[in-house]
Amino acid sequence: MAQEKHHYIQPTGPRDAMELIQKLFNKYRNAELTSELLSYHQNLLMRLGDDILRAAQAEHNPQLMQDLKSMTAIMKSWLPVRMSGHPFPGKMKNFKLDAASPKHQIKRQVHKIHNISNHRSSRH
């Protein structure tokens, strides 16, 4: 029998690991709370505070350390918001909370229709 191997994504550095965690967090930020999701979130927070923190300190990059602190603070604020039953306000972008991102915007142009009436209308 062939052994089944597990293929995990191996980040190349702390910034790569933070980008991966950011992408995963944005996927589950408004998902239904389950015990599996809570343990997964706690595991990601533990990784940020342990392995990734040590790797970031070894790089001696103050901007990376600042990004790591803001990302950890955002992820720690996620649980109380979701436990209160509210959706999480915004997505994480560049390791910061981007709450001002609009969903979709429809551009409307007013066209003068040359009919009997002189009303302006919006054509989509």
N, CA, C and O of each residue as an XYZ file, in Angstrom:
496
protein
N       0.818     -1.182      0.000
C       0.000      0.000      0.000
C       0.863      1.247      0.000
O       1.907      1.312      0.649
N       0.405      2.212     -0.730
C       1.137      3.475     -0.790
C       0.783      4.319      0.419
O      -0.380      4.417      0.809
N       1.801      4.927      1.003
C       1.554      5.788      2.157
C       1.039      7.129      1.678
O       1.517      7.686      0.690
N       0.068      7.625      2.392
C      -0.503      8.917      2.041
C       0.323     10.003      2.712
O       0.477     10.009      3.933
N       0.847     10.911      1.921
C       1.651     11.992      2.469
C       0.800     13.242      2.569
O      -0.047     13.509      1.717
N       1.042     14.000      3.623
C       0.341     15.262      3.804
C       1.217     16.365      3.233
O       2.399     16.471      3.558
N       0.625     17.171      2.391
C       1.351     18.284      1.788
C       0.920     19.562      2.482
O      -0.230     19.986      2.362
N       1.828     20.166      3.198
C       1.565     21.415      3.885
C       2.342     22.519      3.198
O       3.407     22.284      2.627
N       1.803     23.716      3.258
C       2.497     24.871      2.694
C       3.576     25.281      3.676
O       3.295     25.536      4.847
N       4.781     25.343      3.211
C       5.903     25.730      4.048
C       6.309     27.159      3.703
O       6.873     27.394      2.634
N       6.034     28.116      4.586
C       6.451     29.492      4.301
C       7.967     29.618      4.340
O       8.651     28.906      5.076
N       8.472     30.542      3.530
C       9.926     30.697      3.441
C      10.477     31.647      4.490
O      11.681     31.643      4.745
N       9.636     32.452      5.099
C      10.094     33.390      6.109
C       8.918     33.916      6.910
O       7.773     33.532      6.673
N       9.207     34.800      7.863
C       8.110     35.303      8.694
C       7.083     36.124      7.911
O       5.889     36.030      8.195
N       7.514     36.918      6.942
C       6.562     37.713      6.160
C       5.655     36.795      5.339
O       4.452     37.034      5.241
N       6.224     35.761      4.758
C       5.442     34.800      3.986
C       4.433     34.083      4.882
O       3.294     33.854      4.476
N       4.847     33.732      6.088
C       3.941     33.071      7.030
C       2.827     34.015      7.456
O       1.680     33.594      7.599
N       3.151     35.283      7.660
C       2.133     36.257      8.042
C       1.129     36.480      6.917
O      -0.067     36.623      7.170
N       1.607     36.510      5.683
C       0.693     36.673      4.538
C      -0.238     35.468      4.415
O      -1.419     35.619      4.100
N       0.290     34.295      4.661
C      -0.527     33.083      4.608
C      -1.597     33.098      5.698
O      -2.753     32.768      5.434
N      -1.221     33.476      6.917
C      -2.178     33.546      8.020
C      -3.210     34.630      7.749
O      -4.387     34.457      8.064
N      -2.783     35.743      7.171
C      -3.716     36.814      6.821
C      -4.761     36.320      5.825
O      -5.951     36.605      5.966
N      -4.307     35.580      4.821
C      -5.226     35.048      3.810
C      -6.202     34.057      4.442
O      -7.390     34.070      4.119
N      -5.716     33.205      5.333
C      -6.586     32.251      6.010
C      -7.586     32.957      6.919
O      -8.755     32.576      6.977
N      -7.125     33.988      7.631
C      -8.006     34.736      8.527
C      -9.127     35.412      7.748
O     -10.275     35.421      8.191
N      -8.799     35.978      6.590
C      -9.826     36.638      5.782
C     -10.862     35.645      5.265
O     -12.002     36.022      4.994
N     -10.474     34.381      5.127
C     -11.433     33.379      4.668
C     -12.420     33.003      5.760
O     -13.599     32.795      5.473
N     -11.963     32.910      7.013
C     -12.852     32.435      8.071
C     -13.370     33.537      8.987
O     -14.033     33.220      9.974
N     -13.110     34.793      8.719
C     -13.441     35.873      9.653
C     -14.918     35.991      9.948
O     -15.274     36.395     11.055
N     -15.803     35.659      9.014
C     -17.247     35.736      9.263
C     -17.916     34.369      9.241
O     -19.137     34.281      9.110
N     -17.145     33.319      9.367
C     -17.705     31.964      9.358
C     -18.422     31.689     10.676
O     -18.233     32.396     11.665
N     -19.237     30.659     10.665
C     -19.964     30.265     11.867
C     -18.976     29.751     12.914
O     -18.054     29.000     12.594
N     -19.176     30.157     14.154
C     -18.269     29.753     15.218
C     -18.509     28.296     15.598
O     -19.620     27.907     15.956
N     -17.463     27.511     15.514
C     -17.495     26.125     15.954
C     -16.283     25.898     16.845
O     -15.375     26.728     16.889
N     -16.269     24.793     17.541
C     -15.122     24.506     18.404
C     -13.860     24.278     17.572
O     -12.758     24.619     18.001
N     -14.026     23.699     16.379
C     -12.866     23.487     15.511
C     -12.281     24.820     15.044
O     -11.064     24.999     15.004
N     -13.178     25.757     14.689
C     -12.710     27.065     14.237
C     -12.009     27.815     15.369
O     -10.988     28.464     15.143
N     -12.545     27.731     16.572
C     -11.919     28.409     17.704
C     -10.544     27.828     18.018
O      -9.610     28.576     18.305
N     -10.409     26.511     17.968
C      -9.099     25.905     18.226
C      -8.117     26.236     17.103
O      -6.925     26.422     17.350
N      -8.621     26.308     15.867
C      -7.780     26.679     14.720
C      -7.282     28.114     14.880
O      -6.113     28.411     14.630
N      -8.193     29.003     15.303
C      -7.820     30.399     15.506
C      -6.789     30.526     16.632
O      -5.822     31.278     16.509
N      -6.992     29.803     17.706
C      -6.035     29.847     18.817
C      -4.677     29.290     18.393
O      -3.642     29.778     18.846
N      -4.670     28.283     17.536
C      -3.423     27.729     17.022
C      -2.679     28.764     16.179
O      -1.461     28.905     16.295
N      -3.415     29.492     15.325
C      -2.780     30.534     14.511
C      -2.214     31.648     15.394
O      -1.117     32.146     15.139
N      -2.959     32.038     16.432
C      -2.461     33.067     17.350
C      -1.209     32.592     18.086
O      -0.277     33.366     18.305
N      -1.197     31.317     18.464
C      -0.028     30.764     19.142
C       1.184     30.770     18.209
O       2.300     31.068     18.633
N       0.956     30.441     16.943
C       2.054     30.466     15.965
C       2.602     31.880     15.785
O       3.814     32.083     15.702
N       1.688     32.855     15.726
C       2.131     34.247     15.582
C       2.972     34.685     16.775
O       3.981     35.372     16.611
N       2.557     34.289     17.967
C       3.259     34.719     19.167
C       4.492     33.920     19.486
O       5.269     34.318     20.354
N       4.702     32.808     18.818
C       5.832     31.950     19.166
C       6.827     31.834     18.011
O       7.864     32.497     18.013
N       6.514     31.002     17.039
C       7.448     30.708     15.952
C       7.732     31.937     15.081
O       8.885     32.272     14.811
N       6.666     32.590     14.655
C       6.827     33.712     13.723
C       7.460     34.899     14.428
O       8.234     35.641     13.824
N       7.134     35.084     15.710
C       7.749     36.173     16.476
C       9.254     35.974     16.588
O      10.019     36.922     16.407
N       9.687     34.750     16.885
C      11.129     34.481     16.976
C      11.829     34.687     15.630
O      12.934     35.228     15.580
N      11.188     34.259     14.543
C      11.780     34.438     13.214
C      11.844     35.911     12.834
O      12.801     36.345     12.191
N      10.838     36.680     13.224
C      10.835     38.119     12.924
C      11.892     38.850     13.742
O      12.530     39.781     13.251
N      12.073     38.434     14.967
C      13.122     39.044     15.799
C      14.504     38.727     15.245
O      15.414     39.551     15.341
N      14.668     37.550     14.671
C      15.965     37.171     14.104
C      16.300     37.996     12.862
O      17.474     38.182     12.541
N      15.272     38.493     12.160
C      15.521     39.306     10.963
C      15.881     40.753     11.280
O      16.378     41.470     10.411
N      15.634     41.194     12.522
C      15.943     42.568     12.948
C      15.283     43.603     12.044
O      15.919     44.577     11.642
N      14.013     43.392     11.727
C      13.254     44.300     10.874
C      12.161     44.947     11.728
O      11.185     44.282     12.076
N      12.308     46.245     12.077
C      11.300     46.874     12.946
C       9.923     46.987     12.296
O       8.910     46.912     12.991
N       9.868     47.164     10.983
C       8.573     47.248     10.302
C       7.839     45.915     10.367
O       6.621     45.883     10.541
N       8.566     44.833     10.231
C       7.962     43.503     10.326
C       7.428     43.253     11.733
O       6.363     42.657     11.899
N       8.164     43.706     12.741
C       7.713     43.548     14.125
C       6.433     44.357     14.369
O       5.517     43.890     15.047
N       6.378     45.568     13.814
C       5.186     46.403     13.962
C       3.987     45.754     13.271
O       2.882     45.744     13.814
N       4.211     45.211     12.067
C       3.142     44.516     11.345
C       2.650     43.298     12.123
O       1.452     43.017     12.162
N       3.577     42.588     12.734
C       3.222     41.399     13.512
C       2.381     41.781     14.730
O       1.420     41.090     15.067
N       2.746     42.885     15.387
C       1.974     43.323     16.555
C       0.568     43.744     16.167
O      -0.390     43.415     16.866
N       0.427     44.474     15.050
C      -0.909     44.910     14.638
C      -1.756     43.723     14.191
O      -2.956     43.676     14.460
N      -1.133     42.771     13.514
C      -1.858     41.582     13.062
C      -2.337     40.755     14.258
O      -3.462     40.256     14.258
N      -1.494     40.612     15.264
C      -1.871     39.860     16.460
C      -3.007     40.553     17.201
O      -3.919     39.894     17.701
N      -2.955     41.882     17.273
C      -4.016     42.634     17.957
C      -5.351     42.483     17.227
O      -6.395     42.339     17.864
N      -5.318     42.515     15.896
C      -6.554     42.346     15.115
C      -7.123     40.957     15.339
O      -8.327     40.799     15.536
N      -6.269     39.960     15.308
C      -6.760     38.592     15.464
C      -7.267     38.337     16.882
O      -8.179     37.533     17.073
N      -6.687     39.015     17.884
C      -7.186     38.865     19.251
C      -8.528     39.565     19.423
O      -9.339     39.148     20.250
N      -8.772     40.619     18.658
C     -10.048     41.328     18.771
C     -11.169     40.606     18.029
O     -12.336     40.956     18.201
N     -10.848     39.619     17.218
C     -11.841     38.903     16.423
C     -12.809     38.101     17.296
O     -14.016     38.116     17.057
N     -12.290     37.410     18.291
C     -13.115     36.505     19.083
C     -14.224     37.224     19.858
O     -15.368     36.773     19.797
N     -13.951     38.318     20.583
C     -15.056     38.984     21.279
C     -16.135     39.529     20.332
O     -17.321     39.513     20.664
N     -15.725     40.004     19.172
C     -16.699     40.515     18.197
C     -17.593     39.386     17.704
O     -18.813     39.540     17.635
N     -16.996     38.264     17.367
C     -17.780     37.141     16.847
C     -18.622     36.477     17.938
O     -19.710     35.978     17.653
N     -18.136     36.462     19.183
C     -18.903     35.872     20.282
C     -20.143     36.711     20.588
O     -21.134     36.185     21.094
N     -20.097     38.007     20.287
C     -21.260     38.860     20.518
C     -22.297     38.720     19.399
O     -23.380     39.298     19.485
N     -21.976     37.965     18.362
C     -22.928     37.708     17.288
C     -22.842     38.680     16.131
O     -23.659     38.614     15.212
N     -21.883     39.573     16.153
C     -21.738     40.561     15.085
C     -20.723     40.076     14.050
O     -19.813     39.319     14.388
N     -20.867     40.500     12.806
C     -19.839     40.175     11.811
C     -18.587     40.997     12.072
O     -18.656     42.090     12.633
N     -17.446     40.465     11.662
C     -16.185     41.179     11.871
C     -16.107     42.339     10.890
O     -16.316     42.140      9.694
N     -15.809     43.548     11.366
C     -15.871     44.732     10.499
C     -14.645     44.883      9.614
O     -13.646     45.467     10.036
N     -14.704     44.379      8.425
C     -13.618     44.581      7.471
C     -12.748     43.368      7.285
O     -12.966     42.314      7.883
N     -11.742     43.547      6.428
C     -10.775     42.489      6.129
C      -9.406     42.954      6.564
O      -9.178     44.142      6.792
N      -8.509     42.013      6.675
C      -7.138     42.354      6.976
C      -6.391     42.515      5.656
O      -6.404     41.627      4.803
N      -5.744     43.661      5.510
C      -4.978     43.939      4.303
C      -3.673     44.590      4.729
O      -3.675     45.564      5.482
N      -2.571     44.057      4.253
C      -1.233     44.529      4.626
C      -1.053     44.526      6.135
O      -0.433     45.428      6.700
N      -1.601     43.501      6.784
C      -1.492     43.262      8.223
C      -2.177     44.334      9.054
O      -1.863     44.500     10.233
N      -3.111     45.066      8.451
C      -3.897     46.067      9.146
C      -5.362     45.854      8.789
O      -5.682     45.259      7.759
N      -6.255     46.350      9.658
C      -7.677     46.199      9.417
C      -8.133     47.221      8.400
O      -7.936     48.422      8.580
N      -8.747     46.738      7.325
C      -9.248     47.603      6.267
C     -10.768     47.589      6.347
O     -11.430     46.831      5.639
N     -11.318     48.442      7.225
C     -12.762     48.450      7.454
C     -13.481     49.379      6.495
O     -14.707     49.327      6.402
N     -12.766     50.218      5.789
C     -13.414     51.212      4.927
C     -13.588     50.722      3.495
O     -13.965     51.501      2.621
N     -13.324     49.466      3.245
C     -13.434     48.976      1.870
C     -14.896     48.768      1.502
O     -15.581     47.968      2.140
N     -15.388     49.473      0.484
C     -16.784     49.298      0.087
C     -16.975     47.961     -0.617
O     -16.042     47.413     -1.204
N     -18.188     47.452     -0.550
C     -18.467     46.175     -1.199
C     -18.347     46.310     -2.714
O     -17.329     45.926     -3.289
N     -19.361     46.842     -3.355
C     -19.342     47.079     -4.791
C     -20.061     48.387     -5.042
O     -21.007     48.737     -4.335
N     -19.624     49.077     -6.013
C     -20.247     50.337     -6.332
C     -20.695     50.305     -7.789
O     -19.927     49.941     -8.679
N     -21.929     50.686     -8.017
C     -22.453     50.719     -9.372
C     -22.276     52.128     -9.902
O     -22.733     53.097     -9.295
N     -21.621     52.230    -11.017
C     -21.451     53.536    -11.640
C     -22.663     53.814    -12.508
O     -23.049     52.993    -13.340
N     -23.252     54.966    -12.307
C     -24.431     55.331    -13.086
C     -24.127     56.584    -13.873
O     -23.557     57.544    -13.353
N     -24.502     56.563    -15.093
C     -24.379     57.742    -15.944
C     -25.776     58.145    -16.373
O     -26.584     57.314    -16.786
N     -26.038     59.420    -16.266
C     -27.358     59.915    -16.631
C     -27.366     60.181    -18.125
O     -26.498     60.880    -18.649
N     -28.350     59.619    -18.800
C     -28.498     59.810    -20.243
C     -29.802     60.558    -20.502
O     -30.838     60.264    -19.905
N     -29.728     61.494    -21.372
C     -30.944     62.207    -21.775
C     -31.592     61.393    -22.885
O     -30.992     61.182    -23.939
N     -32.799     60.942    -22.650
C     -33.513     60.161    -23.645
C     -34.373     61.131    -24.449
O     -35.155     61.893    -23.881
N     -34.229     61.101    -25.743
C     -34.967     62.014    -26.616
C     -36.286     61.372    -27.027
O     -36.421     60.821    -28.120
N     -37.230     61.457    -26.143
C     -38.580     60.970    -26.403
C     -39.540     62.135    -26.270
O     -39.155     63.301    -26.356
N     -40.760     61.799    -26.064
C     -41.774     62.828    -25.886
C     -41.531     63.592    -24.593
O     -41.681     64.812    -24.542
N     -41.159     62.870    -23.565
C     -40.900     63.534    -22.286
C     -39.402     63.808    -22.147
O     -38.567     63.096    -22.707
N     -39.094     64.829    -21.408
C     -37.695     65.213    -21.205
C     -37.162     64.718    -19.869
O     -36.507     65.475    -19.152
N     -37.422     63.487    -19.526
C     -36.928     62.961    -18.263
C     -35.543     62.369    -18.459
O     -35.206     61.838    -19.517
N     -34.782     62.478    -17.436
C     -33.458     61.850    -17.463
C     -33.609     60.447    -16.884
O     -34.384     60.223    -15.955
N     -32.876     59.536    -17.434
C     -32.980     58.180    -16.943
C     -31.603     57.560    -16.834
O     -30.639     58.038    -17.433
N     -31.526     56.520    -16.083
C     -30.269     55.816    -15.878
C     -30.323     54.502    -16.624
O     -31.211     53.687    -16.374
N     -29.401     54.280    -17.526
C     -29.352     53.021    -18.271
C     -28.231     52.166    -17.694
O     -27.112     52.636    -17.489
N     -28.541     50.953    -17.448
C     -27.551     50.057    -16.832
C     -27.059     49.059    -17.842
O     -26.221     48.216    -17.520
